[in-house]
Amino acid sequence: MTIFLVRHAHAGSRSRWVGDDALRPLSVRGHEQANGLVTVIGDAAIGHILSSPYVRCMETVVPLAAARGLAIEPVPALAEGADIRDTLALIAKHADAGAVLATHGDVIPGVLAALARQGVSIDPEARSPKGCTWVLRTDATGEVTKVRYLPPPEAAGADDDDS
C-alpha cells in the first residue's frame, strides 16, 4: 500500500504570526496548494487522513477529506517536535489501508533519515518545501520499501522555510 506524507501547505511567516503558532492558518497560496493535493493524491486508495493537530496541517487536508468523504483524524505523532519513532509506528499502523499524513517541516526529514538508516534509498539532497508530498510504498508487513518525492502542487513564488 501507499502512505502519503504531506508537509502542510504555505502558511506564511512564523515570525510575523502573532499568537499561538498552533493556530496559524494557511495563506491564500496555501489554500491553493491544499486544493491541488486532491489532484496529487488522485485515485490512490486511502483509508485514513491523519494530521498534526496544528491548524495549518488540518487545513491542508480539508479539500482532500471533503473529496473523499473521510474525516480528518488529529494525531500528536504528526505534530511539530513529535518523536519520530511514534511517527514511524503510525506509518506502519496505517500501511495496510493506505493513508495521507499531514505534518511539519521537522518531522519529514526525521522520518526520511530514519528510513535511510533502515536501508531505504533516499536522495541525500532531499528537501521538504511547504505543500510537498512524499510517497511511501510499503510491503505486506508495513515496512517502507520505496520513497518518491512529489513537489508542491502549486510552485509559484518562493518557498518560505518557516515551519
C-alpha positions in Angstrom: 0.0 0.0 0.0 0.9 3.6 0.0 1.3 6.3 2.7 1.4 9.9 1.5 3.4 12.0 3.9 2.5 15.7 3.2 4.1 18.8 4.6 1.5 21.4 5.3 0.9 23.9 2.6 2.1 27.5 2.8 1.1 29.3 6.0 3.1 32.4 5.8 5.9 33.5 8.1 6.1 32.1 11.7 8.0 35.2 12.8 5.2 37.5 11.6 2.4 35.5 13.2 1.0 36.9 16.4 -0.4 34.3 18.8 -0.2 30.6 19.4 1.7 29.1 16.4 -0.5 26.0 16.5 -3.4 28.3 15.3 -1.5 29.8 12.4 -3.7 29.1 9.3 -2.8 28.6 5.6 -2.2 31.6 3.4 -4.1 32.2 0.2 -1.3 30.4 -1.6 -1.5 27.6 0.9 -5.2 27.1 0.2 -4.4 26.8 -3.5 -1.8 24.1 -2.6 -4.3 22.3 -0.4 -6.8 22.2 -3.3 -4.1 20.9 -5.5 -3.4 18.0 -3.1 -6.7 16.4 -4.3 -5.1 16.0 -7.8 -1.7 14.9 -6.3 -3.4 12.0 -4.5 -5.6 11.3 -7.5 -7.5 8.0 -7.2 -5.0 6.3 -4.9 -6.5 4.0 -2.3 -6.5 5.7 1.1 -8.5 4.6 4.1 -7.5 7.4 6.5 -6.5 11.0 6.6 -4.4 11.9 9.7 -3.0 15.2 10.6 -1.0 17.1 13.1 -3.5 19.0 15.3 -2.0 22.3 14.1 -4.5 24.4 12.1 -2.2 24.7 9.0 -1.9 20.9 8.8 -5.6 20.3 9.3 -6.5 22.9 6.7 -4.0 21.3 4.2 -6.1 18.1 4.0 -9.6 19.6 4.3 -10.2 19.6 0.5 -9.0 16.0 0.2 -11.1 14.9 3.1 -14.2 16.6 1.5 -13.4 15.0 -1.9 -13.0 11.5 -0.3 -15.8 11.8 2.3 -13.3 11.0 5.0 -12.8 12.5 8.5 -9.5 14.1 9.4 -8.0 12.4 12.5 -5.8 14.7 14.5 -2.7 12.8 15.8 0.0 14.2 18.1 2.6 11.8 16.5 2.5 14.2 13.5 2.8 17.5 15.4 6.0 19.6 15.5 8.6 18.1 17.7 7.0 14.6 17.5 9.1 11.6 18.4 10.0 10.1 15.1 9.6 6.6 16.5 5.9 7.4 17.1 5.6 8.8 13.5 7.1 5.6 12.1 4.8 3.5 14.2 1.8 5.5 12.8 3.1 4.9 9.2 3.3 1.1 9.9 -0.1 1.0 11.5 -1.8 2.6 8.5 0.2 0.8 5.8 -2.5 -1.8 5.2 -5.2 0.6 4.3 -3.2 3.5 2.8 -3.3 6.9 4.4 -2.5 10.6 4.0 -0.5 12.0 6.9 -0.2 15.8 7.1 2.8 17.0 9.2 5.6 19.6 9.6 9.0 20.5 8.2 10.8 19.0 11.1 9.0 15.7 11.1 9.5 14.7 7.5 13.3 15.0 7.5 13.4 12.9 10.7 11.2 10.2 9.0 13.4 10.2 5.9 16.6 10.0 7.9 15.2 7.0 9.9 14.1 5.3 6.7 17.5 5.9 5.1 19.1 4.3 8.2 16.8 1.3 7.6 18.2 0.9 4.1 15.6 2.7 2.1 17.1 4.7 -0.8 16.5 8.4 -0.3 18.2 11.3 -2.2 20.6 12.8 0.3 19.8 16.3 -1.1 16.1 15.8 -0.3 14.1 18.8 0.8 10.6 19.2 2.1 9.1 22.5 0.9 5.7 23.5 2.1 3.0 21.5 0.3 5.2 18.7 -0.9 4.3 15.0 -0.7 6.5 12.0 0.0 5.0 8.8 -1.4 6.0 5.9 0.9 5.4 2.4 -0.6 5.1 -0.3 1.9 5.2 -4.1 1.9 2.8 -6.5 3.5 4.5 -6.1 6.9 4.1 -2.3 6.9 7.8 -1.7 6.2 8.6 1.2 3.8 10.4 -0.2 0.8 10.4 2.7 -1.6 10.2 6.5 -1.3 9.3 9.0 -4.0 9.2 12.8 -3.8 6.4 14.9 -5.4 6.8 18.7 -5.5 4.1 21.1 -4.1 1.0 21.2 -6.4 1.4 25.0 -6.8 5.0 26.0 -7.0 4.6 29.8 -7.8 6.6 32.1 -5.6 9.5 31.5 -3.3 9.3 28.8 -0.6 9.2 30.2 2.9 11.2 27.9 5.1 9.5 29.0 8.3 7.8 25.9 9.7 
